[in-house]
Amino acid sequence: MGQAPGPRGKTARSDGEHTYGKKLYRFPHTHESEASHQMTVCNRQSERTMRSDPRLFRSLYPHSLRNKIILLACGVSLLTSLALGALLVLRTTAVSRDMAVENVAHETQLVALEFKRAYDEMINDAFVVSRTPPIQGMLRSADNNEIDPLDGSTTDQWRQRLEDIFVSMMRERVTYTQMRYIGLDNEGRELVRVNRASNGWARVAETHLQSKSQEIYFQKALTLSPGEAYFSNVTYNREFGTLDSDLVPTLRAIVPIFDAKGSIFGMVVINADYSAMLRERFNVIQLNRNIIVSNESGDYMEQHADGSVAAFQYSLEGSDKQTDLLETLRPKSEQHASSWVQNTATDLVYSARLPISQRLDDSHLIISIRVPHSQLMTGVTRIRNEGALLALLLIGVSLGGAAWASTRLTAPLLDMTTSIRKARVSGGVPALAIERDDEIGELAEAFQGLAQDLKGAEARVRAIFENVLDGIFSTDEQGLIQHFSPSSERIFGTRLEDISGQSIQLLMPGSILTNYESFLEKDNRSGSGNAAGITRETQGRRLDGSTFPMEISLSKVDAGGQIMFIGIVRDITERKQMETLKNEFVSTVNHELRTPLTSIQASLGILQKMLGGKVGSKEARLLDISLLSTQRLGRLVNDILDVEKIAAGKMEFYPESCDMKALVTDIVERHQSLAEKYDVTFQLKADIPTTYSLVDPSRFNQALVNLLSNAAKFSPDGETVLIEIASHTNDRVQISVSDKGPGIPASFRDKIFQRFAQADGSATRMAGGSGLGLNITKSIVESLGGEISFESVEGHGATFMLSFPICAPSGKQGDDKWQAA
């Protein structure tokens, strides 16, 4: 017969047994009337007990086990959340600040270069004018009764031609307000002058030319040597000793002119509207930052973060606000530093010192970028807020979980208490007769705890499985899908119920997964039988038929005697798109810049040969400068392309077993022109027997020539560059290049192999360096299995050392192609 349900889920049994839930309780047999009487008494006692002490109220007692569990879980969750949150905020704050300072430093250097370009343009224009024919013609006519003996032109004719040049140049340079040619005679009287006027240009008549010998910039220029230039302080322009009513802050660039005897004859002076010049550069930069540009005199101009540019602030008109600002930007402790960082109450200020002219005085610019702390720490604030929300969520989940768990844990104890009370009323034996009550309680508690632990572990694993960004799936040995994470559903555009039990080939056609055992065998180099951590790229297919690039990592797992395969996949579509854009950029540089440069270089070379001795020395020199500059730019483009190839892992190497002594000797002999170019001597010392190493001769040549070029460039004239080949250890050969140059500053040594790293930017530019050579050399040497190191003493030169493993003379191995990692 069927069983009739009893009260509270209790099921009656014919043999005097009763079940509560899944627990079986046995009672002694009695007569029906006695049993009925006992049950009536039991029920009444139970009702009185429930009214006086309900389970719900008992569970809320302050000292109950349930409440203790809830409070403990809450406390642990709160402390854990606070500790992890504090650690996360502190670490994120430090990292975010460092990255922000580095980014602002990079922006400051770029801005500084743009403002330096404005100064360079003025000096270059002044030098160009100083070398024009009218300057030399006026010099010749001055010595020959105002008639040029070379072509018969008069001084007035040369003056007019020079005025035309001034007008042409001022038409291109909208910030130039005056261009003058000043002689030394008649107290530094102006010989030619063109002013910018409201309706164009004003050629100043000879009767209105002024004497400038009393001006400070005139006196400073008299101390210059050939090839030097000078920038004046920013002042208001003066005409005939009186301030110009327009009150235009003026910067002057002065280049002296010397006669054939080396005596100063005159000078070219270019006046520029300093305020307009700075504003023009701000418009070019277009960086939404608060940027302040100040000079050594305290003049400054500021661009606000919204792109608006404030009025120029002249130091002679300085206010207390201006003084406070300059003291903030120029702390006394950083007067001679090249860059520094300051923190105010509201902002971080990064400043860089940009030397302009240090020949006569300390002329420089200070480029400062000011960023609010709130803007720097935006990411930290967001992470802190998210962490707080996560902590609240964790505490809420913990409270709910603790309440649920405690109820489940204490319910058996309450059931046992009720059972004991009923047994006491009925006089029967409680259902705990099989085991003692304390042992049953411990056993029930142990099993219940184990069940909860397992459930919690499963919940955590499932939470990870369902929320990890990468897709996770599992298959059996035949490749039939068993599990499929939500991220996998998102990546492949399908659901587990749609593909469960189907082959993984449905989602990865033609992939490396055709043979699981073969795939694992190829990836498992250690022989452990687990290919975890090995990642490959392949093609995935969504349910709609579209394909996409992805990464997959596959592992073989023995789950209790059942072989499973666990796969982790990642959609790398965006990364592939970025790689495509990068490759297109490099290709564009290769075709759109290098090809025209090659044509220009070839054309200049042909033009140089065709003209031969048909042009003057100055024209020939200009042609030489153009050709050398083109060659230098071409080398820079090639260096940048090499750096990109190395970074992308696409630089190819064709190693072969080479006689290092013969290879180095050949390279040094073929590049003696470097030594002749820089007036040094290459001395080769190779007192070792024939030694072989596995290198790519072409790439090794590139690396060694970079070191030879650096040593020659930075060695004083007449010095010797020593190239030595020696046995470094029993299994390595070492090639060293030593020079007698200025050495490497200690503060720069840890950055020497970085891209665009230059210990002395101005000296390196004069020597023709780009800061990429050593970076490329290091990458090549390490890709060939070698090592590079250096030793240096400031003021006594430097030695760079390359070492390579020695190998047997096994013949050419050029068919084995390597690529830079």
C-alpha positions in Angstrom: 0.0 0.0 0.0 1.0 3.6 -0.4 2.3 5.6 2.5 0.3 8.4 3.9 2.2 11.6 4.6 2.5 12.7 8.2 2.9 16.1 9.7 6.0 18.2 8.6 6.9 15.8 5.9 6.8 12.8 8.1 5.8 9.5 6.4 3.9 6.8 8.4 5.1 3.2 8.1 3.1 0.1 9.2 5.9 -1.3 11.3 6.0 1.5 13.9 8.7 3.4 12.1 8.5 7.0 11.1 10.7 9.0 8.7 11.5 12.7 9.0 12.9 13.8 5.6 15.4 11.1 4.7 16.3 10.1 8.3 14.7 6.9 9.7 13.6 6.9 13.4 12.5 3.7 15.2 9.9 3.6 18.0 9.0 0.6 20.2 5.8 -1.3 19.4 2.7 -0.5 21.6 -1.0 -1.3 21.6 -3.0 0.9 19.3 -4.8 2.8 22.2 -1.6 3.3 24.1 0.2 4.5 21.0 -2.7 6.8 20.2 -2.6 8.2 23.7 1.2 8.7 23.6 1.0 10.4 20.3 -1.7 12.8 21.5 0.4 13.8 24.5 3.4 14.2 22.2 1.6 16.4 19.8 0.2 18.6 22.6 3.7 18.9 24.2 5.2 19.7 20.8 2.6 22.5 20.2 3.4 24.0 23.6 7.1 23.8 22.8 6.7 25.5 19.4 4.6 28.3 20.9 7.0 28.9 23.7 10.3 28.4 21.8 9.8 28.4 18.0 12.7 27.4 15.8 12.6 30.7 14.0 13.1 32.6 17.3 15.7 30.2 18.5 17.8 30.8 15.4 17.8 34.5 16.2 19.3 34.2 19.7 22.4 36.3 19.9 24.5 33.3 21.1 23.2 30.8 18.5 25.5 28.9 16.3 23.8 30.3 13.2 24.4 33.9 14.2 28.0 33.2 15.1 28.6 31.8 11.6 26.9 34.8 10.0 29.0 37.2 12.1 32.2 35.3 11.4 31.5 35.2 7.6 30.7 38.9 7.6 33.8 39.8 9.6 36.1 37.7 7.4 34.6 39.1 4.2 34.9 42.7 5.5 38.5 42.3 6.5 39.4 40.5 3.3 37.7 43.1 1.2 39.4 46.0 3.0 42.8 44.4 2.8 42.6 43.5 -0.9 41.0 46.8 -1.7 43.7 48.8 0.1 46.4 46.8 -1.6 44.8 47.2 -5.0 44.4 51.0 -4.5 48.0 51.5 -3.3 49.5 49.4 -6.1 47.3 50.9 -8.7 48.0 54.4 -7.5 51.8 53.8 -7.7 51.6 52.2 -11.2 49.2 54.8 -12.6 51.3 57.6 -11.3 54.5 56.2 -12.8 52.8 55.6 -16.1 51.3 59.1 -16.1 54.6 60.8 -15.3 56.3 58.8 -18.1 53.6 59.8 -20.5 53.8 63.5 -19.5 57.6 63.4 -19.8 57.3 62.1 -23.3 54.8 64.8 -24.2 57.0 67.4 -22.7 60.0 66.3 -24.8 58.0 66.4 -28.0 56.7 69.9 -27.1 60.2 71.1 -26.4 61.5 69.8 -29.8 58.7 71.8 -31.5 59.7 75.1 -29.8 63.3 74.4 -30.4 62.4 74.1 -34.1 61.3 77.8 -34.0 64.7 78.9 -32.8 66.5 76.7 -35.3 64.5 78.2 -38.1 65.6 81.7 -37.1 69.3 80.7 -36.9 69.1 78.8 -40.2 67.5 81.7 -42.0 70.1 84.1 -40.6 72.9 81.8 -41.8 71.3 81.4 -45.2 71.1 85.1 -45.6 74.7 85.6 -44.5 75.8 83.3 -47.4 73.8 85.0 -50.1 75.5 86.9 -53.0 74.4 90.4 -51.9 76.2 90.1 -48.6 79.5 89.2 -50.3 78.8 91.8 -53.1 78.4 94.6 -50.6 81.6 93.4 -48.8 83.5 93.6 -52.1 82.0 96.9 -53.2 82.8 98.5 -49.8 86.5 97.9 -50.5 86.3 99.2 -54.1 84.6 102.6 -54.0 81.1 101.3 -53.9 81.6 99.2 -57.1 81.8 95.4 -57.0 84.9 94.5 -59.1 83.5 91.1 -59.8 80.4 92.1 -61.8 80.3 95.9 -61.7 77.2 96.1 -59.4 77.0 99.1 -57.1 76.4 99.0 -53.4 72.9 100.3 -54.0 72.1 97.5 -56.4 73.4 94.9 -53.9 71.4 96.6 -51.2 68.2 96.4 -53.3 68.8 92.7 -54.0 69.3 92.0 -50.3 66.1 93.8 -49.6 64.3 91.5 -52.1 65.7 88.5 -50.2 64.5 89.9 -46.9 61.0 90.5 -48.3 60.9 87.0 -49.7 61.9 85.4 -46.5 59.5 87.6 -44.4 56.7 86.5 -46.7 57.3 82.9 -45.6 58.0 83.7 -41.9 54.9 85.5 -40.7 56.4 86.0 -37.2 59.4 88.0 -38.5 59.0 91.8 -37.8 62.4 93.0 -39.1 65.4 91.8 -41.1 68.5 93.8 -41.0 72.1 93.8 -42.3 74.2 95.9 -39.9 77.8 97.0 -40.5 80.5 97.9 -38.0 81.2 101.3 -39.4 79.5 104.5 -38.2 78.8 103.0 -34.8 77.1 99.9 -36.1 74.9 101.6 -38.7 72.3 99.6 -40.4 73.1 99.0 -44.1 69.9 97.3 -45.2 66.6 97.0 -43.3 63.1 95.7 -44.1 60.2 96.2 -41.7 56.9 94.3 -41.6 54.1 96.9 -42.1 50.3 96.6 -41.8 50.0 96.7 -45.6 53.0 94.5 -46.4 56.7 95.3 -46.1 58.5 98.6 -45.7 62.0 99.0 -47.2 63.6 101.5 -44.9 65.4 104.4 -46.8 69.0 104.9 -46.2 68.3 108.2 -44.4 66.2 106.4 -41.8 68.7 103.7 -41.0 70.0 103.7 -37.4 73.2 103.0 -35.4 73.0 100.0 -33.1 76.4 99.9 -31.5 75.0 100.7 -28.0 72.6 97.7 -28.1 73.5 94.8 -26.0 72.9 92.3 -28.7 75.3 94.2 -31.0 78.0 94.1 -28.4 77.4 90.4 -27.7 77.6 89.5 -31.4 81.1 91.1 -31.7 82.5 88.3 -29.5 81.2 85.5 -31.7 83.4 83.3 -33.9 82.7 82.1 -37.4 79.8 79.7 -37.5 78.4 80.9 -34.2 75.1 82.7 -33.6 73.4 84.5 -30.7 69.9 85.0 -29.4 69.1 88.2 -27.6 66.9 88.5 -24.5 63.2 89.2 -25.2 62.7 93.0 -25.1 60.4 95.6 -26.5 61.8 97.0 -29.8 63.5 100.4 -29.7 63.6 102.8 -32.6 66.1 105.7 -32.4 66.6 105.0 -28.7 62.8 105.1 -27.9 60.5 102.2 -27.2 58.3 101.3 -30.1 54.7 102.2 -29.3 53.4 98.8 -30.4 55.2 97.2 -27.5 55.9 94.0 -29.4 58.1 91.5 -27.3 60.9 90.9 -29.7 63.5 88.1 -30.0 66.6 88.7 -32.1 68.7 86.1 -33.9 72.2 87.5 -34.8 74.8 85.8 -37.1 78.1 87.7 -37.6 79.7 88.0 -41.1 83.4 87.8 -41.6 85.6 89.1 -44.4 88.3 87.1 -46.1 90.8 88.0 -43.4 88.6 86.6 -40.7 87.7 90.0 -39.3 84.1 90.7 -38.5 82.5 92.9 -41.1 78.9 93.0 -40.2 76.0 91.0 -38.9 72.6 89.7 -40.0 69.8 90.4 -37.5 66.3 88.9 -37.6 63.6 90.3 -35.3 60.7 88.0 -34.5 57.4 88.7 -32.6 58.2 86.4 -29.7 54.5 86.2 -28.6 53.4 85.3 -32.2 56.2 82.8 -32.5 55.1 80.9 -29.4 51.5 81.1 -30.3 52.3 79.7 -33.8 54.0 76.7 -32.2 51.1 76.1 -29.8 48.8 75.9 -32.8 51.1 73.4 -34.4 51.3 71.2 -31.3 47.5 70.9 -30.7 47.9 69.0 -27.4 45.1 69.3 -24.9 47.3 69.9 -22.0 48.1 72.9 -19.8 51.5 73.9 -21.2 53.7 76.8 -20.0 56.8 77.9 -22.0 59.1 80.3 -20.2 62.6 81.6 -20.9 65.6 82.4 -18.7 64.3 86.0 -18.2 61.0 84.8 -16.8 58.8 85.7 -19.9 56.2 83.0 -20.5 53.1 82.0 -22.4 50.5 79.5 -21.3 48.2 77.2 -23.2 45.2 76.0 -21.3 43.9 72.4 -21.4 41.0 73.4 -23.6 43.4 74.6 -26.3 43.1 78.3 -25.7 46.3 80.3 -25.5 46.7 83.0 -22.9 48.4 86.4 -23.5 52.1 86.6 -23.5 53.5 87.6 -20.0 56.5 89.9 -20.1 58.9 89.6 -17.1 59.2 93.4 -16.8 55.4 93.6 -16.2 55.3 90.6 -13.8 52.7 90.4 -11.1 52.8 88.5 -7.9 50.9 85.7 -9.6 53.5 85.6 -12.3 56.3 85.5 -9.8 54.7 82.7 -7.8 54.1 80.7 -11.0 57.8 81.0 -12.1 59.0 80.1 -8.7 56.9 77.0 -8.9 58.2 76.1 -12.3 61.8 76.9 -11.5 62.8 75.6 -8.0 66.3 76.5 -6.9 67.1 72.9 -6.3 66.5 72.1 -10.0 68.4 75.1 -11.6 70.8 72.9 -13.5 68.7 69.8 -14.1 67.6 68.8 -17.6 64.1 67.8 -16.3 62.2 67.6 -13.0 58.9 66.7 -11.5 57.0 68.8 -9.0 53.8 68.2 -7.1 51.6 71.0 -5.9 48.4 70.7 -3.9 46.3 70.2 -7.1 48.7 69.4 -9.9 51.6 67.4 -11.1 54.1 69.6 -13.1 56.7 68.0 -15.4 59.4 70.5 -16.6 62.2 70.1 -19.2 65.1 72.5 -19.7 65.8 73.2 -23.4 69.2 74.8 -24.0 69.1 77.5 -26.7 72.4 79.3 -26.7 75.1 78.7 -24.0 78.0 80.3 -25.8 77.6 83.7 -24.2 75.0 83.2 -21.6 72.6 80.6 -20.2 69.9 81.0 -22.8 67.2 78.4 -22.4 63.5 77.5 -22.4 61.6 75.7 -19.7 58.8 73.6 -21.1 56.3 72.7 -18.4 53.2 70.5 -18.6 50.8 70.7 -15.7 48.3 67.9 -15.2 45.7 67.9 -12.4 46.0 65.1 -9.9 42.4 64.3 -10.4 43.0 63.7 -14.1 46.1 61.5 -13.3 44.2 59.4 -10.8 41.0 59.0 -12.8 41.7 55.3 -13.3 42.6 54.8 -9.6 39.3 56.5 -8.6 37.3 54.2 -10.9 39.1 51.1 -9.6 38.6 52.2 -6.0 34.9 52.7 -6.6 34.6 49.4 -8.4 36.5 47.8 -5.6 34.1 49.3 -3.0 31.1 48.0 -5.0 32.7 44.6 -5.3 33.4 44.6 -1.5 29.8 45.4 -0.7 28.6 42.7 -3.1 31.0 40.2 -1.6 29.7 41.1 1.9 26.1 40.8 0.8 26.7 37.5 -0.9 28.7 36.3 2.2 25.8 37.3 4.5 23.3 35.6 2.4 25.5 32.5 2.0 26.3 32.5 5.7 22.6 32.7 6.6 21.7 29.9 4.2 24.7 27.8 5.3 24.1 28.3 9.0 20.4 27.4 8.6 21.4 24.2 6.8 24.0 23.4 9.4 21.8 24.0 12.4 18.6 22.4 11.1 19.7 18.8 11.9 20.5 19.9 15.5 17.1 21.4 15.9 15.5 18.3 14.4 17.4 16.1 16.8 16.4 18.4 19.7 12.7 18.0 18.7 13.1 14.3 18.3 14.6 14.0 21.8 11.8 16.0 23.4 9.2 13.9 21.7 10.9 10.8 22.8 11.0 12.1 26.4 7.2 12.9 26.3 6.4 9.5 24.7 8.8 7.6 26.9 10.2 6.0 23.8 13.7 5.7 22.5 14.8 8.4 20.2 15.9 7.7 16.7 19.5 8.1 17.8 19.7 4.7 19.3 22.1 3.3 16.6 24.8 5.7 17.7 25.3 7.9 20.7 23.8 11.3 20.3 27.1 13.2 20.4 28.7 11.0 17.8 25.7 11.4 15.5 25.9 15.2 15.9 29.6 15.2 15.1 29.1 12.9 12.1 26.1 14.9 10.8 28.1 18.1 11.3 31.1 16.6 9.5 29.1 15.4 6.6 27.2 18.6 6.4 30.4 20.6 6.4 31.9 18.4 3.7 28.9 18.8 1.6 29.0 22.6 1.9 32.7 22.7 1.1 32.1 20.7 -2.0 29.2 22.9 -3.0 31.2 26.0 -2.4 34.2 24.7 -4.4 31.8 23.8 -7.2 30.3 27.2 -7.1 33.7 28.9 -7.3 34.8 26.7 -10.1 31.6 27.4 -11.9 31.9 31.1 -11.3 35.4 31.0 -12.8 34.2 28.8 -15.7 31.2 31.1 -16.4 32.9 34.5 -16.0 36.4 34.1 -17.4 36.9 36.2 -20.5 38.7 33.5 -22.5 36.5 30.7 -23.8 36.9 27.3 -22.1 35.6 24.0 -23.5 36.2 20.3 -22.9 35.9 17.3 -25.2 36.3 13.5 -25.0 39.0 11.6 -26.8 37.0 11.7 -30.0 36.7 15.5 -29.9 33.0 15.5 -29.0 32.1 18.6 -27.0 31.2 18.0 -23.3 31.4 21.5 -21.7 31.2 25.0 -23.2 31.7 28.1 -21.1 29.5 31.3 -21.6 32.6 33.1 -23.0 32.9 30.3 -25.6 29.3 30.7 -26.5 29.9 34.4 -27.0 33.1 33.9 -29.1 31.5 31.2 -31.3 28.0 32.6 -31.4 26.3 29.4 -30.3 25.0 27.7 -27.1 26.0 24.5 -25.4 22.7 22.8 -26.0 23.1 23.4 -29.7 26.5 21.8 -30.0 26.8 19.4 -27.1 28.0 16.0 -28.3 29.1 17.3 -31.6 32.7 17.4 -32.9 34.8 20.4 -32.1 35.7 20.4 -35.9 32.4 22.1 -36.4 33.9 25.2 -34.8 37.5 24.8 -35.9 37.5 23.5 -39.5 40.8 22.4 -40.8 42.6 23.3 -37.6 45.4 21.6 -35.8 42.8 19.7 -33.7 42.2 17.1 -36.4 44.4 14.7 -34.5 44.5 15.5 -30.8 47.3 13.1 -29.9 49.5 14.5 -32.8 48.8 18.1 -31.6 49.8 17.3 -28.0 52.9 15.4 -29.2 54.2 18.4 -31.2 53.7 20.8 -28.3 54.9 18.6 -25.5 58.6 19.1 -25.6 59.1 18.1 -22.0 57.5 14.6 -22.3 55.1 15.3 -19.4 52.0 14.5 -21.4 50.5 17.9 -20.7 50.7 20.6 -23.3 49.4 23.4 -21.0 50.9 26.8 -21.7 51.6 26.1 -25.4 49.5 28.6 -27.4 48.9 28.5 -31.2 47.0 30.6 -33.6 44.3 29.1 -35.9 41.0 30.0 -37.4 37.7 29.6 -35.7 34.2 29.4 -37.2 31.0 30.8 -35.7 27.7 29.1 -36.0 26.7 31.6 -38.8 29.7 30.4 -40.9 31.9 33.5 -40.4 35.5 32.8 -39.4 37.9 34.7 -37.1 41.5 34.4 -35.9 41.9 33.0 -32.5 44.5 31.5 -30.1 44.1 28.1 -28.6 45.9 26.3 -25.8 45.0 22.6 -25.4 45.7 20.3 -22.4 45.2 16.6 -21.9 43.7 15.6 -18.5 43.1 12.2 -16.9 39.8 12.7 -14.9 39.5 9.5 -12.9 40.5 7.2 -15.7 38.5 9.2 -18.3 40.7 11.1 -20.8 39.5 14.6 -21.4 40.9 17.5 -23.4 40.6 21.1 -22.0 40.8 23.9 -24.5 41.2 27.7 -23.8 40.5 30.0 -26.8 40.8 33.7 -27.3 39.4 35.9 -30.1 42.4 37.9 -31.4 40.6 39.7 -34.2 41.4 43.2 -32.7 45.0 42.2 -32.2 45.3 41.0 -35.8 43.8 44.2 -37.0 46.3 46.3 -35.1 49.1 44.1 -36.5 47.8 44.7 -40.0 47.7 48.5 -39.4 51.2 48.4 -38.1 52.5 46.4 -41.1 50.7 48.8 -43.4 52.4 51.7 -41.7 55.8 50.2 -42.0 55.1 49.4 -45.7 54.0 53.0 -46.2 57.2 54.3 -44.7 59.2 51.8 -46.9 57.5 52.9 -50.2 56.4 56.4 -49.6 59.5 57.7 -47.8 62.5 55.5 -48.6 61.8 55.3 -52.3 61.6 59.1 -52.8 64.7 59.5 -50.7 66.6 57.0 -52.9 65.6 59.0 -55.9 66.6 62.3 -54.4 69.9 60.9 -53.3 70.6 59.5 -56.7 69.6 62.8 -58.4 71.8 64.8 -56.1 74.7 62.4 -56.8 74.2 62.8 -60.6 73.9 66.5 -60.3 77.1 66.7 -58.3 79.0 64.7 -60.9 77.5 66.7 -63.8 78.4 70.1 -62.3 81.9 69.1 -61.2 83.9 72.3 -61.0 81.3 74.4 -62.8 79.9 75.9 -59.6 81.4 77.9 -56.9 82.7 76.5 -53.6 79.6 77.7 -51.7 77.2 76.1 -54.2 79.3 72.9 -54.1 79.2 72.9 -50.3 75.4 73.3 -50.3 75.1 70.4 -52.7 77.4 68.3 -50.5 75.3 69.2 -47.4 72.1 68.2 -49.3 73.5 64.9 -50.4 74.9 64.1 -46.9 71.6 65.1 -45.2 69.7 62.8 -47.6 72.0 59.9 -46.9 71.6 60.5 -43.2 67.8 60.6 -43.4 67.9 57.4 -45.5 70.0 55.7 -42.9 67.5 56.8 -40.2 64.6 55.4 -42.2 66.5 52.1 -42.6 67.2 52.0 -38.9 63.6 52.7 -38.0 62.5 49.9 -40.4 65.0 47.5 -38.8 63.7 48.4 -35.3 60.1 47.6 -36.5 61.2 44.4 -38.1 63.0 43.3 -34.9 60.0 44.2 -32.7 57.6 42.3 -35.1 60.0 39.3 -35.2 60.4 39.6 -39.0 64.1 40.3 -39.3 65.5 37.3 -41.1 68.9 35.8 -40.3 70.9 33.3 -42.5 73.6 31.9 -40.1 76.6 30.1 -41.3 79.8 29.0 -39.7 82.2 31.9 -40.2 85.9 32.4 -39.6 85.6 35.4 -37.1 89.1 36.6 -37.6 88.8 36.8 -41.3 85.3 38.2 -41.1 86.2 41.0 -38.7 89.4 41.8 -40.7 87.4 42.1 -43.9 84.8 44.4 -42.3 87.5 46.7 -40.8 89.4 46.9 -44.1 86.2 47.7 -46.1 85.2 50.5 -43.7 88.5 52.4 -43.5 86.6 55.3 -45.0 84.9 55.8 -41.6 88.3 56.3 -40.1 89.4 58.7 -42.8 86.1 60.6 -42.5 86.6 61.3 -38.8 90.4 61.6 -38.9 91.1 58.5 -36.8 93.0 55.3 -37.3 91.5 51.8 -37.1 94.0 49.4 -35.5 93.1 45.6 -35.6 94.6 43.2 -33.1 93.8 39.6 -33.9 96.4 37.4 -32.1 94.2 34.2 -32.0 94.1 31.1 -34.1 91.3 30.6 -36.6 88.0 30.6 -34.7 84.5 29.9 -36.0 81.1 31.1 -34.9 77.6 30.6 -36.2 76.6 34.1 -37.4 74.8 35.8 -40.3 77.8 37.7 -42.0 75.5 40.5 -43.3 73.8 41.2 -39.9 77.1 40.8 -38.0 78.6 43.4 -40.4 75.7 45.8 -39.6 76.3 45.4 -35.9 80.1 45.8 -36.0 79.9 48.8 -38.3 77.6 50.5 -35.9 80.2 50.2 -33.2 83.0 51.3 -35.5 81.0 54.3 -36.6 80.3 55.3 -33.0 83.9 54.9 -32.0 85.1 57.0 -34.9 82.5 59.7 -34.4 83.3 60.3 -30.8 87.1 59.9 -30.9 89.2 63.0 -31.0 91.0 63.8 -34.3 94.2 61.8 -34.7 93.3 59.1 -32.2 93.3 55.4 -32.7 90.3 53.1 -32.5 91.4 49.6 -31.3 89.5 46.5 -32.7 90.6 43.4 -30.9 89.6 39.7 -31.4 90.3 37.4 -28.5 89.1 34.2 -26.8 86.7 35.3 -24.1 86.4 31.8 -22.5 87.1 28.4 -23.8 83.9 28.3 -25.7 83.4 32.0 -26.8 85.1 34.5 -29.0 85.1 38.2 -28.2 85.3 41.2 -30.5 85.9 44.5 -28.7 86.0 48.1 -30.1 87.7 50.7 -27.9 87.9 54.5 -28.4 89.4 57.5 -26.7 86.2 59.6 -26.7 84.4 61.3 -23.8 83.1 58.1 -22.3 79.6 57.2 -21.2 78.1 59.1 -18.2 77.3 56.8 -15.3 73.7 58.2 -15.2 73.2 57.1 -18.8 74.6 53.6 -18.8 71.4 51.8 -17.9 69.6 53.5 -20.8 72.3 53.2 -23.5 70.7 50.3 -25.4 67.2 51.9 -25.4 65.6 53.3 -28.6 66.6 56.9 -29.4 68.8 57.0 -26.3 71.4 59.8 -26.5 73.8 60.8 -23.7 74.4 64.2 -25.2 71.6 65.1 -27.6 73.4 68.1 -29.2 76.7 66.3 -29.6 75.0 63.3 -31.0 73.1 65.3 -33.6 76.3 67.0 -34.7 77.9 63.6 -35.0 74.9 62.4 -37.1 73.5 59.9 -34.6 69.8 58.9 -34.2 70.0 56.9 -31.0 68.9 53.6 -32.7 72.3 52.1 -33.6 73.1 50.5 -30.3 69.5 49.2 -29.9 69.7 47.6 -33.3 73.2 46.2 -32.6 72.0 44.6 -29.3 69.0 43.0 -30.9 71.1 41.6 -33.8 73.8 40.2 -31.5 71.3 38.6 -29.1 69.3 37.1 -32.0 72.5 35.5 -33.3 73.0 33.9 -29.8 75.7 36.4 -28.7 76.1 38.9 -25.9 77.0 42.6 -25.9 78.5 44.6 -23.0 80.6 47.7 -22.4 83.1 49.3 -20.1 83.6 53.1 -19.8 85.4 55.6 -17.7 84.2 59.2 -18.2 86.8 61.3 -20.0 88.8 58.2 -21.1 86.7 56.5 -23.7 84.6 53.4 -23.9 85.0 49.7 -25.0 82.1 47.7 -26.4 82.4 43.9 -26.4 80.6 41.3 -28.5 80.9 37.6 -27.7 79.7 34.6 -29.6 79.8 30.9 -29.0 82.5 29.0 -30.8 81.4 26.3 -33.2 83.0 23.8 -35.5 83.8 24.8 -39.2 80.8 22.9 -40.5 80.4 24.8 -43.7 77.7 27.1 -44.8 74.3 26.8 -43.2 72.6 29.6 -45.0 69.5 27.5 -45.8 68.5 27.7 -42.1 66.6 30.9 -41.7 66.2 32.6 -38.3 63.9 35.4 -37.3 64.3 37.9 -34.5 62.2 36.9 -31.6 
